[in-house]
Amino acid sequence: MADEVFSGGVSVTGVEPGATTIAIKSTTNPNISKKVPVTVKSRNLLAYGPASGNGLTVTVAQDGSLDFSSGTESVPLNKGVRWKFDVPEGIVGVPLIISYTGNVPGNLIIGIYANANSLGGVYQGKNNTVVTIPKGTTRVELRILRGGVTAGSVSGNLKIQLELGNTAHEWMKPDVTSLEGGGVGYELANLVPSFASLLPYTMNGVTFTSRDGHTVHVKGTTTAWAQINVSVRLDAGTYMLTCDNSNGWNYGTQFGGSISVHDSLGNPSVKLETGTYTVSVFVAEGKTVDIDLTPRIHRLD
């Protein structure tokens, strides 16, 4: 007997990824039927699993999302965890969108990387970023890094998704949630110019010196406000402004210029317009100091 030929097409829509079976029956001969095994793949192209590193611990929740914790340990700036996985077929050179739902205190930055280069990412205040994996890429990384300056604990849950297109849809559990990850450190470029040509410098009882031009050592007791300034030209974009060892308005760094951003120090991100900005290392009046201060400007987009 000849094989039954079915005209038209078959469309299968999977609400949940996984293995299933579809039954196909002839409309002209009820005795002819076929059961076909089908694997429904998740729209979420990521692969991840348990990971720990740099004081950050990630576990997979029952629904396939990610739980984050750091206990009472501080999480180093721009360090965290990563997962490396093969590029799924058919997604190189086409638009992809990375998105997340949930909230994790601790200012996490979630990024997709190829050949150690960031393709784009999301973080608190910025979601739904379109990225493109360069042609010839065979492996990519999902990195989750600690942004911001406050060394606090990290805890919470995130549902992260990478999918085809430029529109984010409802989160779906990835097909792979058992991929072992590890720690990663990623140093964003510091855009603050060197202070070397201005140093050593003494003002109002405090002497400013430096070994490398970027970390400024301040020492002495101020008789009045003391500071040293450099200027930097920045393009419009999203930046993170920090200063190692700063102490509020007692000593630290101020950022300012055509748009004042003094109050943005230590925030996860701040949007700046194109302009020239002043970076000041300062010590307030009546303060006794003997400390290193390192102002930093990191571009995030």
C-alpha positions as CSV (number, residue, x, y, z in Angstrom):
1,M,0.0,0.0,0.0
2,A,1.3,3.4,-0.9
3,D,2.2,5.9,1.8
4,E,-0.5,8.4,2.6
5,V,0.4,11.9,1.4
6,F,-0.9,14.8,3.6
7,S,-1.5,18.1,1.9
8,G,-1.1,21.4,3.6
9,G,1.2,22.1,6.5
10,V,1.5,21.3,10.2
11,S,2.1,24.0,12.7
12,V,3.1,23.2,16.3
13,T,3.1,25.9,19.0
14,G,4.7,25.0,22.3
15,V,3.7,26.9,25.4
16,E,6.4,25.2,27.4
17,P,9.7,23.9,26.0
18,G,10.5,20.2,26.2
19,A,9.7,16.9,24.5
20,T,6.2,16.0,23.3
21,T,4.4,14.0,20.6
22,I,2.0,15.1,17.9
23,A,-0.5,12.8,16.3
24,I,-1.2,13.2,12.6
25,K,-4.3,11.5,11.1
26,S,-5.5,11.2,7.6
27,T,-8.7,13.1,6.8
28,T,-9.7,10.5,4.2
29,N,-8.7,7.3,5.9
30,P,-9.1,7.1,9.7
31,N,-7.0,3.9,9.8
32,I,-3.9,5.9,8.8
33,S,-2.2,7.9,11.5
34,K,1.3,8.7,12.7
35,K,2.8,9.8,16.0
36,V,5.8,12.2,15.6
37,P,8.1,13.1,18.5
38,V,8.7,16.8,18.7
39,T,11.1,18.8,20.8
40,V,9.9,22.3,21.6
41,K,12.8,24.7,22.1
42,S,12.7,27.7,24.3
43,R,12.8,31.2,22.8
44,N,15.3,32.0,25.5
45,L,18.7,31.4,23.8
46,L,20.8,31.6,27.0
47,A,22.5,28.8,28.8
48,Y,23.5,29.0,32.5
49,G,23.5,27.2,35.8
50,P,25.0,27.4,39.2
51,A,28.0,29.7,39.5
52,S,30.1,31.4,42.2
53,G,33.0,33.8,42.1
54,N,34.2,37.1,43.5
55,G,31.9,36.8,46.5
56,L,28.8,36.3,44.4
57,T,26.8,33.1,44.4
58,V,24.2,32.2,41.8
59,T,21.8,29.3,42.0
60,V,19.0,28.1,39.7
61,A,15.5,28.5,41.1
62,Q,12.8,25.9,40.6
63,D,11.3,27.8,37.7
64,G,14.7,28.2,35.9
65,S,15.3,31.8,36.9
66,L,18.5,32.9,38.8
67,D,18.8,33.6,42.5
68,F,21.7,35.8,43.6
69,S,23.3,36.1,47.0
70,S,26.5,37.3,48.6
71,G,25.8,37.0,52.3
72,T,27.6,39.7,54.1
73,E,30.6,39.6,51.7
74,S,31.2,42.6,49.6
75,V,31.2,42.1,45.8
76,P,34.2,43.7,44.1
77,L,33.5,46.4,41.5
78,N,33.1,45.1,38.0
79,K,33.6,41.5,39.0
80,G,31.1,38.7,39.1
81,V,30.3,35.4,37.3
82,R,30.0,34.2,33.7
83,W,28.9,31.3,31.5
84,K,30.4,30.4,28.1
85,F,28.3,28.5,25.6
86,D,28.1,27.7,21.9
87,V,26.3,30.1,19.7
88,P,22.9,28.6,18.7
89,E,22.4,28.0,15.0
90,G,21.0,30.8,12.9
91,I,21.5,33.7,15.3
92,V,24.8,35.2,14.1
93,G,24.6,38.6,12.4
94,V,20.9,39.1,13.2
95,P,19.2,41.3,15.8
96,L,18.8,39.8,19.3
97,I,17.4,41.4,22.4
98,I,18.5,40.9,25.9
99,S,16.0,41.7,28.7
100,Y,15.3,40.9,32.3
101,T,12.6,41.0,34.9
102,G,13.1,41.2,38.7
103,N,15.3,43.3,40.9
104,V,18.6,42.5,42.6
105,P,19.9,45.2,45.0
106,G,23.6,45.6,44.4
107,N,23.7,47.2,41.0
108,L,24.3,44.2,38.7
109,I,25.2,44.7,35.1
110,I,24.1,41.8,32.7
111,G,26.0,41.6,29.4
112,I,26.6,39.4,26.4
113,Y,30.2,39.1,25.3
114,A,32.0,37.7,22.2
115,N,35.8,37.4,22.1
116,A,36.0,39.2,25.4
117,N,34.2,42.2,23.9
118,S,30.9,43.5,25.2
119,L,28.1,43.4,22.7
120,G,25.6,45.2,25.0
121,G,23.8,44.7,28.3
122,V,21.1,45.6,30.7
123,Y,21.1,46.9,34.3
124,Q,18.8,48.8,36.6
125,G,17.4,51.7,34.7
126,K,18.2,50.2,31.3
127,N,16.4,47.2,29.8
128,N,15.6,45.6,26.4
129,T,19.0,46.1,24.6
130,V,19.4,44.9,21.0
131,V,22.7,43.2,20.3
132,T,24.2,41.4,17.3
133,I,26.7,38.6,17.4
134,P,29.5,39.2,14.9
135,K,29.9,36.7,12.0
136,G,32.4,34.0,12.6
137,T,31.7,33.9,16.3
138,T,31.2,30.3,17.7
139,R,31.2,31.0,21.5
140,V,29.6,33.7,23.5
141,E,29.4,34.6,27.2
142,L,26.7,35.7,29.6
143,R,28.4,37.9,32.3
144,I,26.8,39.2,35.4
145,L,29.0,41.8,37.0
146,R,28.8,44.0,40.0
147,G,28.4,47.7,39.1
148,G,28.3,50.7,41.4
149,V,30.6,51.5,44.3
150,T,28.8,50.6,47.5
151,A,30.1,47.3,48.9
152,G,26.8,45.9,50.1
153,S,25.3,42.4,50.0
154,V,23.5,41.2,46.9
155,S,20.3,39.2,47.1
156,G,17.3,38.7,44.8
157,N,16.0,36.9,41.7
158,L,16.3,37.7,38.0
159,K,14.7,36.3,34.9
160,I,17.1,37.0,32.1
161,Q,16.3,36.4,28.4
162,L,18.1,36.6,25.1
163,E,15.9,36.1,22.0
164,L,15.6,36.7,18.3
165,G,14.3,40.0,17.1
166,N,14.1,43.5,18.6
167,T,11.1,43.0,20.9
168,A,11.2,41.4,24.3
169,H,8.5,38.8,25.1
170,E,7.4,37.1,28.3
171,W,10.3,35.3,29.9
172,M,10.8,31.6,29.2
173,K,13.1,29.1,31.0
174,P,16.2,28.4,28.8
175,D,16.7,24.9,27.5
176,V,20.0,24.6,29.5
177,T,20.0,25.6,33.2
178,S,22.8,23.2,34.3
179,L,25.8,24.8,32.7
180,E,28.5,25.4,35.3
181,G,29.7,29.0,35.5
182,G,32.7,30.6,37.1
183,G,34.0,33.9,38.3
184,V,35.1,36.7,36.1
185,G,36.7,40.1,36.6
186,Y,36.2,42.8,34.0
187,E,37.9,46.2,34.2
188,L,36.0,49.0,32.5
189,A,38.2,51.7,31.1
190,N,38.7,54.6,33.4
191,L,38.2,57.8,31.4
192,V,39.5,60.2,34.0
193,P,42.7,61.9,32.7
194,S,46.0,61.7,34.5
195,F,46.8,64.3,37.2
196,A,50.5,63.8,36.8
197,S,51.3,67.1,35.2
198,L,49.7,69.0,38.1
199,L,51.5,67.1,40.9
200,P,52.9,67.5,43.5
201,Y,50.5,70.3,44.6
202,T,49.8,71.8,48.0
203,M,46.7,73.8,48.9
204,N,45.4,75.0,52.3
205,G,47.5,72.5,54.3
206,V,47.0,69.4,52.1
207,T,49.5,68.0,49.7
208,F,48.4,66.1,46.6
209,T,50.8,63.5,45.2
210,S,50.6,60.4,43.0
211,R,52.6,57.4,41.9
212,D,50.7,56.8,38.6
213,G,48.8,60.0,38.0
214,H,45.4,58.4,38.5
215,T,45.4,57.5,42.2
216,V,45.9,60.7,44.1
217,H,47.3,60.6,47.6
218,V,46.1,63.4,49.9
219,K,47.8,64.2,53.2
220,G,47.6,66.9,55.8
221,T,45.0,69.0,57.7
222,T,43.0,71.5,55.7
223,T,42.7,75.1,56.8
224,A,40.1,75.6,54.1
225,W,38.6,73.6,51.3
226,A,41.3,72.1,49.1
227,Q,41.1,70.5,45.6
228,I,42.8,69.7,42.4
229,N,41.1,69.6,39.0
230,V,41.4,68.0,35.6
231,S,39.0,68.3,32.7
232,V,37.7,65.5,30.4
233,R,35.6,65.7,27.2
234,L,32.8,63.1,27.1
235,D,30.4,62.1,24.3
236,A,26.7,61.8,25.1
237,G,26.1,58.4,26.8
238,T,25.5,56.5,30.0
239,Y,28.3,56.5,32.6
240,M,29.1,55.3,36.0
241,L,30.9,57.8,38.3
242,T,32.8,56.5,41.3
243,C,35.7,57.2,43.6
244,D,37.7,54.7,45.6
245,N,37.9,55.5,49.4
246,S,35.6,58.6,49.1
247,N,33.8,59.8,52.3
248,G,30.8,61.9,51.4
249,W,31.6,65.6,51.5
250,N,34.6,65.1,53.8
251,Y,37.0,64.0,51.0
252,G,36.6,62.3,47.7
253,T,35.6,63.4,44.1
254,Q,33.2,65.8,42.5
255,F,32.1,65.6,38.9
256,G,30.8,68.6,37.2
257,G,30.9,70.8,34.1
258,S,28.3,71.8,31.5
259,I,25.8,69.6,33.4
260,S,26.3,69.2,37.2
261,V,26.5,65.6,38.2
262,H,27.8,66.0,41.8
263,D,24.9,64.0,43.2
264,S,25.4,61.1,40.8
265,L,28.6,59.8,42.5
266,G,28.2,56.1,43.2
267,N,24.9,55.7,41.3
268,P,24.6,52.7,38.9
269,S,24.4,55.0,35.9
270,V,23.9,58.6,34.9
271,K,23.1,60.0,31.4
272,L,25.5,62.7,30.3
273,E,25.3,65.1,27.3
274,T,28.3,65.8,25.2
275,G,30.5,68.3,27.0
276,T,33.6,69.0,29.0
277,Y,33.4,67.9,32.6
278,T,35.6,68.8,35.6
279,V,36.9,66.0,37.9
280,S,38.0,67.3,41.3
281,V,39.7,65.5,44.1
282,F,38.9,67.4,47.3
283,V,39.3,67.6,51.0
284,A,36.8,69.6,53.1
285,E,37.9,72.3,55.6
286,G,39.2,71.1,58.9
287,K,39.7,67.5,57.8
288,T,42.9,65.5,58.5
289,V,43.7,62.9,55.8
290,D,46.3,60.5,54.7
291,I,44.6,58.4,52.0
292,D,44.5,57.4,48.3
293,L,41.6,58.6,46.2
294,T,41.0,57.2,42.7
295,P,38.3,59.0,40.7
296,R,36.7,56.8,38.0
297,I,34.4,57.5,35.0
298,H,33.2,54.3,33.2
299,R,31.1,54.3,30.1
300,L,28.4,51.7,30.1
301,D,27.0,51.9,26.6
